[in-house]
Amino acid sequence: VITLPLTAPIFSEDQTAPDLSYMTPDMKLMLDAVQALWSKYDLKNPDPSIAPFKKDVVKWLMDEAAKRNIQDFSKSRAEMMDTIIRCPKSRGGGNTL
């Protein structure tokens, strides 16, 4: 079992650490994206100006997938991953800063 140091917002009331004994390349990519792009986001005092734009998250995911040689990685997969890791209050869009 590999222990991953995560400093990212927890979007749920359940703050127990998940069992990460099973990890696919896509799961690792999403966890790394949370660490890289969402770690400064404070759910108790949300600041939309620091929430990453979807296009930036998708680009980061696409670039990292290419670096990691993740096969058959598509823009639509990156967009789905963005939705999964995005703070629920930021999913509706509207960040026009």
Number of C-alpha atoms within 10 A of each C-alpha: 8 8 8 10 7 12 12 17 17 15 14 9 6 7 9 8 8 6 9 13 8 8 12 9 13 16 13 13 21 18 16 16 20 21 16 14 20 20 14 16 20 16 14 7 7 14 11 15 11 14 18 16 19 18 12 12 23 22 14 17 25 20 12 15 19 13 9 11 11 14 9 9 14 14 13 10 15 23 17 13 19 23 17 12 17 20 20 12 11 16 14 9 9 9 14 7 8
